[in-house]
Amino acid sequence: MADKLAAPQPDDREAWITGIGIASSLGIGLDAHWDALAERRVNVDESGFAPYVVHPMVPVSFDAQIPKKGDQRQMEAWQRIGTYAAGLALDSAGVKGNQDILSRMDMIVAAGGGERDLAVDSGILNAEAQGNAAPGFLNERLLNDLRPTLFLAQLSNLLAGNIAIVHGVTGSSRTFMGEEAAGVDAARIALARINAGQSDIALIGAAHNGERKDLLMLYEFGDFNLRDRHQSVWARTAQPGFALGSGGVFLVVESKAHAQARGAKPLARLSRVVADQSRRKATGEVTATLDKLWDQLKPAGDRVAVITGATGAEPATAEERAFLAKHQPLPVRATNTMFGHTVEAQFPLGLALAALALSRGKLFPANDPSGFEIEMSEAPNQIVVVGAGHWRGEGMALVEAVR
């Protein structure tokens, strides 16, 4: 049903991307990221969490977007990063502090389960191991040691709550969970609501803190982590895996009519978002699903590019590569090489980079020694954003230039 709502709509119900906020391992803001991509920079830490590779967040002055220290203190890192990036997006769109717009702005956030309190966990496990755990010990420690906002891990909707408190975004609010697929659905539902006339303007996005020992441990149980040294996504065949990345990405998406009424200029048009979830029981199912999604988008012409969130985890990445090979010589860019894997934020990151490239009139250069990615000399007019989850979920979006 949502896919039908996202079909082409009357001209004034087009969805324009009018604001972007990015904070990541490469920098803060659009210009910093554009320069880093143009220079093929990669920021990785191969020793701090050895043997695992991590893309750490650049130093951030959170005061610029979260002025109250009390607000900052009650947030964990992923919330601070996300609230900061959301403020950047509102600034970019020119709606920061506009209470008339913010009070009716819808918000759709893709979020994980939050962060563990490692000090509390370690204390409980050490006490158990040393035989110092009397009956009721666990309940007592959880009640007394965990902050009120923690429930095993942090509540996933706290990011949306903090954005509402700090930035005054107080329209409807939705938080989706489900790793990479949650980021796809955040964009898909926002677009469907705008196309259907149920929403005029929305803030969508996600945040991720990849510098977490507990998260690295969890992904290691599934043998997903990239080890020892950083490589391009397409060069990891012999040693597959993803390097977790820290970052926050938010976009302001609004109807053409709403944007024009307030004099806002579009960075790009979000034309279609489609999603699926293949069974992944047999080889080739991810490839077949991506083929189907591509056919639904129907990109056309000789100035089409692809930005993918391919993770480097197998077998999903090999199956996505088989899909992309069918469309060569389209230029492809894998965000995971430069940013690491930001999980819920990976699809919004692809959307943001697509809109940025279209607004700048060029695709950023390839950063892939394997040769799978090729350069693009002409200005793209359509960019397909692809997201295949490391474990489940596939999605795709068509982002187009507005001339």
Order of alpha helices (4+ residues) and beta strands (2+ residues): alpha-beta-beta-alpha-beta-alpha-alpha-alpha-beta-alpha-alpha-alpha-beta-alpha-beta-alpha-beta-beta-alpha-beta-alpha-beta-alpha-beta-alpha-alpha-beta-beta
